[in-house]
Amino acid sequence: MTSDAHTGTGRPADALRGDDETSTAPKKKGGGAVGGVANWMDERTGGAKGIRYLMNKVFPDHWSFMLGEVAMYSLIILLITGTFLTFWYVPSMGETIYHGSYTPLQGQQMSEAYKSTVDISMDVRGGLLIRQIHHWAALLFLVAIMLHMFRVFFTGAFRKPREINWVIGVLLFMLAMVEGFAGYSLPDDLLSGTGIRAAQGFMLSIPVIGSYVAYFVFGGAFPGSEIIPRLFTVHVLLLPAIIMGLFAAHMILLIVHKHTQFPGPGRSDHNVVGFKLMPVYTAKAGGFFFIVFGITALISGLVTINPIWMYGPYEPTMVTAGAQPDWYMGFADGALRLSPGWWEFTLLGHTFSLNVMIGAILLIPVIFTALGVYPFLEAWITGDKREHHLLDRPRNAPTRTAIGMGFIAFYFVLFVASGNDIMAITLHLSINDITHVMQASIFILPPLVFWITKRLCMSLQRSDRDLVLHGKESGRLIRTAEGRFFEAHTPLSEHDRWRLVSYETHRPIAAPTEADSNGVGRRQIAKDKMRARLSHFYFNDRIEAITPAELAAAHHDGQAFESIESAEDGDRLEIDSDEFDHHMHGGAEELSSGHAYSHPQDQEPS
């Protein structure tokens, strides 16, 4: 038999590689023009790796996380509408005569800033709607930031490693308030001018340097001609740049630290259960942006806010009756109204108006400093240095939740006090009586709310504990062979039980001794005592988390063994099921799937 090589014909296997490409030219990339541009950019920047990491980022799904998204989308709306308004707004206090289309203002003298704002509202196509959207978006932006901070605080999302992100959020909220004040001062109408005049009075109340500060800010005596151009620069350039920088840092830290999530089956400090950024989360987030924008535009089209043409141009000799600031500055105005008059005194020929300065100047930095310091204070009290990516249920941190609600009560009293004159007129009451009630409430209501909230949280914890140990009440009575009656309970599913038992119980730190075992006095004994007292304040009243041993005991003998505490010494409880066969009290185990009295619809699917 002859070989194929001698006949000149190739072997059949050689034909399989007949179509192989032997050219050394680079292979053409797919994806068309867009793919080519993307490949060109990646070869020069190496950005594909970072984009791939970002696209694969997982975000959990919970309604409360949308509060931060509302703030982000409102910021985007503010940037878009604010850019539109700058095309026609004139930041000048130069005097001019109005000859526009709004008849009631014809022939009146006003600043160019006010005239341009009226022109935007009356003569620019869509100008009034854009102004309304911009103002409503600003209010929604601050509301969303505040609610987002509440969510972060009450769930403990500020704990390590997110302390810096919490501080950034606090700064964003404070800067957004200043940005809002600068924004609604720009029209130079009678209402905003009254607010600027009040701000100048606040500056003057600063001891020693107040007059110098006011002279520097206004460029001379009030009102001067520089305040509107300076506020415009601050509003459209300085503060937006700082806010965008802080927002970018906030988002970068969010990506680096990964998103927090509520506890549940399969969730831990080492993973995130949710959807990837692409495509699911991006589609949901994009749709949610248009929902936020649509609702903001709908409100702006139906509800008028800040009708400056009704107030008229600002005149230093005039003040609008019933003038109120936007809601986010209401607490400072309320603090000013509640300040007692005896805080103003004269010393060495100088008048110190502390009744004005404490409420209008000092209160804001004190509150925001306390908010920024709180994560570090709680970490010092607990001594917890671990990273936390699982959130707390507010009821499982009763003292923290009570502190937050006490602060909200404090804020609410100040906010309500900012309208004491309106309430007095509307309700036909004495403004002095209303003020005295508010002054008393500022000291009575926060501690009362703190105590009630803490009691409610602990009651809810006890309810959760009882639910885990005994299950849900079924409403069905069962008679045993011995003639005893009990109510059958339906056991919780593992998913429901996980949510109720997955939390830690902190215990108060023991008070330190004055000296160590060698009789040597301890250093920083005062600091350690303070920490022990604060720890006792936080954790002395607590509901211990349910241990597996307690759960096993409850399912074997109901309430007889619920008080067993094996978690502290680490011992495991060994239970002989035969010993408790005749002591079942109708606990959660009595309605297993094979029980004669169980109802199939009450059972969890296997």
Buried (B, 14 or more C-beta within 10 A) or exposed (E): EEEEEEEEEEEEEEEEEEEEEEEEEEEEEEEEEEEEEBBEEEEEEEEEEEEEEEEEBBBBEBEBBBBBBBBBBBBBBBBBBBEBBEEBBBBBBEEBEBEBEBEEBEEBEBBBBBBBBBBBBBEBEEBBBBBBBBBBBBBBBBBBBBBBBBBBBBBBBBBBBBBBBBBBBBBBBBBBBBBBBBBBBBBBBBBBBBBBBBBBBBBBBBEEEBEEBBBEBBEEEBBBBEBBBBBBEBBBEBBBEBBEEBBEBBBEBBEEBBBBBBBBEEBEEEEBBBBBBBEEBBEBBEEBBEEBBEEBBEBBEEEEBBEBBEBBBBEEEEEBEEBBBBBBBBBBBBBBBBBEEEBBEEEEEEEBBBBBBBBBBBBBEEBBEEBBEBBBEBBBBBEBEEEBBBBBBBBBBBBBBBBBBBBBBBBBBBBBBBBBBEBBEEEEEEBEEBBEBBBEBBEEBBEEBBEBBBEBBBEBBEEBBEBBBBBBEBEBEBEEEEEEEBBBBBBBEEEBBBBBBBBEEBEBBEEBEEEEEEEEEBEEEEEBBEBBBBBBEBBEBBBEBBBEBBBBBBBBBBEEBBEBEBBEEEEEBEBEEEEBEEEBBBBBBBBEEEEEEBEEEBBEEE
